């Protein structure tokens, strides 16, 4: 189970409180119109009924092109409302494929599928967008089949992991999924974002597991550099219910890493 539940939940209150357009649980970023899962059952246990700051950070990075998605195959694990992935589908130069996944629970997956379909008219060609249930640590065969493209290595060019590290008891199975899904390519990348409520030793535990599995990590520290020009929110799309100051505050409540396969791992 996630640690520091009170701290984690407090991160989401501003977005899901009275300020959001469309009422609690409603998220609008650019042309996207998203909802979070109903506050019941597994959605409540797995925190899929909230949107947290790391998803906003990754969305801003994708919007600005810091995370380059054009023509890539993307899978998002534990996607929740899938803000970062679905935003990528709306860009002028979109990915070729996006697969958003979350725990195979009716409430969680029903909401995720509704988000995918509700926004389908906003996706840019030739991006294909799919939604499927996936429990970490189980077979990835179906997901890998979706990723298959001519002249491409098996797997995904980009894996997105937004605010998953606080599930510290699940680090082993989360890493198993990542190892299977991230294409064995020098260009393949995993983007991991965590809220500051996820303590450093918990983040380090997952990162060390990744190192042992052959991944190399680079942390981007610009959000915590103290430089106002780097700390400010730099996205240009509107985010309903949050102004630049509020978005900047949320951006600075996060850490994020880029992971890639080591040269030694790629030659195995």
N, C-alpha and C positions, 0 to 999 in steps of 0.2 A: 504493500500500500504506500501511497505517496507520503512524504514527510511534511511536517509543518503545514497542515491543511489550512489553518487559520490565515497564515501568511500568504499562501497560494491563492485562497479565495478572495482575500482583500484586494489582490491585484486586479481582479476582474470587475469589481463592483462599479467602478466609474462608467465602464462601457455598458454594463448590463443593467444599470440603474435608470433613473429618470431621464438622463441626458440623451440616450440613443433615440434616433428617429425610428418610429415603428413600434416602440414599446420595448420592455425588457426582453433580452434574448435575441434582439434584432441587430444585425451588423450591415452597414453599407460602406463600401470602400470603392471609390470610382463608380463604375457601372455595375459592380457586383451587389446583389441583394441576398444576404445570407441570414440564416437562423442557426442558433445552437440547439442541441438536443434537449428534449423535455427533461425537467428536473425530477427524474424518477429512475429507479432500477439501476442498471449498470451505468447509465449516463451520469448519474450522481456519483457513483463509486469511482468511476474512471475520469471524472471531471470533464466529460464531454459536453456538459451543460453550461460551459463558460468559454469565453474567449480571453486569452491572456496576452500579456505584452510581447512575448517572443514571436507570436504569430504576426503581430503588427510590424515588428522589426524585420522579419524575413520578407514580409510583403513590401516594405519600403525598399529593401535591398534589391528585390526582384524588379520593382517598378523603375528604379534608377539604373538598372543594368549592372549593378555590382555583382549580383548573381546572374550570370549570362545563361539564358535559357533557350535562345533561338535554335530550333531544329533538334533539341535534345529530347531524350526519353526520360520522363520524371515519374517517380513514385513517391508518395508521401505516406509515411507510417503514422498511425494514431492521429489521423488528420483532423478530427473534431469537425469544425465547419469548413475546413479546407481553404482558408483564406489565402495563404501563400500560393498554393498550386493553382487554384482557380483564377487568381489574379494573373498568373503567368499566361493562362489561356486567352486573356483579353488583350494582350500586348500586340503591337503592330507586327512584331517578329516573334511569333509564339513558338513554344516547343512543338515537336512533331507528335508527341504522345504524353498524356498525363493520366496516371492511375492514382486515384485517391482511395486510401484504405483506412478502416478502423475496425474495432472489435465487432464481431458478427452478432450484434444484439439488435433487436427490432427497432428500439428507440434510437439508438446511435446511428445505425446504418440507414434507417428510414429517413432521418433528418439529412444525413449526408447525401443520399440519393436525390432528395428533394432539392437540395442546394445545387447539385450538378444540373438537374433538369431545368430548374427555374432560371438559370443563367445561361442556358445553352445558346441562346440567340446572340450572346455577347462574345462567344469564343471565335477566334480568328482562324480562318483556314490556313494551312491544312491540319490544324491541331485536332487530334482525337482525344476525347475525354471519357474515361471510364471510372466506375465506382464499384468496389467490391469489398466484402468482409475479409479480414485477415487477422488471425490471432498470432502474435509474435511467437516464434519458435516452432510453428507448425510448417507443413510443406509449403514451399514457395513455387511449386510447379506451375500452377495456374497463372500466377503473377509473371513468371518468367516467360510463359507462352505468350502472354500479351505483349511482352517487350520485344519479341523476335522481329527483326528487320533484316533484309538482305544486306550483306557486307558489313554487319555490325556484330560486335561481340555480344554474347548472351548477357542479359541484365540491363540495368538502367544507368544512363549517363549521370543522373542526379538523383540522390535520395534526400528527401527533406524530413527532418526530425525536429519538430517544434514543441518544446516544453515537455519532453518525455523523460528527461534524466531524473526527475524527482521520483519516478517509479523505481527506486533503487533495488528492490527485490526482483525486478524484471530485467536487470541489465544483461544477464547472460543470454536470455532468449531474444532480447532486442538486438544484441550483437550478432546472434546467429542469423537473424533475418537480414541484417545489414550485410553481413559477409556473403550471403547467398544472392542478394539483389543488386549490389553495386557491381557494375560491369568491371571485369578485369582489364582495364584500359588506363593508359597514363592520363587520359583526359577526364576520367570519371571522378566525381566529387560527391561527398556527403556534406550537407549543411546542417549543423546542429546548433540550436539556440535554446538557452535556459534562462529562466528568471533568477534574479538575485536571491529569491527565497529558496532556491536549490543550493544548498551549502557547498562550498568548494570541495570538501572531501568526497561528497557524493558525485559531483562532476568528475573529479579526478579518478574515481573508481571506474567509471565507464570509459574515460579516455585511456586509462592504463590497460583495460581489457582490449580496447581497440589497438593499442600499440603492440600488445602481445599477439594480436591477430594479423599484424602486418600493415596497419594503417599509420600514416604520418599526419599529425594534427598541427594546424596553425590557428592560433587564437587571434581574432581581430580585437584590439583593445581601444579602437578609436572612440567607442561609446563611453569609455571611462577615462579618456585622456586628459580631461580638464580643459580642453580646447573648445571654446563655445562654438566655433565654426564647424567642428566635427560632431559636437554633441547635439546640435539642433536637428530637428526633423527636416529631411530634405525631399520628401515625396511631394508631388504636386497634385495628385488626385485628392478629391475631397474624402474625408472620413466623417460620417455623420456623427454629431454629438461630441466631437473632440476637436479643439483648436490646436494650433501649432505648438503652443506652450505645453499643453497636456500630452500631445503626441511625443514631444521631445522628452518629457519626464518619463514616459513609458519606455521610450527607446533606451534611455539611460538606466533602466532597471533590468537590463539584460546583458548576458554574455553570449558570444557566438564563436563557433569554430568551423573551419574548413578541413575536411579529411580527404586523403587520397591514398591510394595503394603505394607502398614503398617499391622501389625498383626491384629489390630482392623478391618481394612477393609476386610481382608480375612475371618473373622469370621462372617461377616454380612450375 
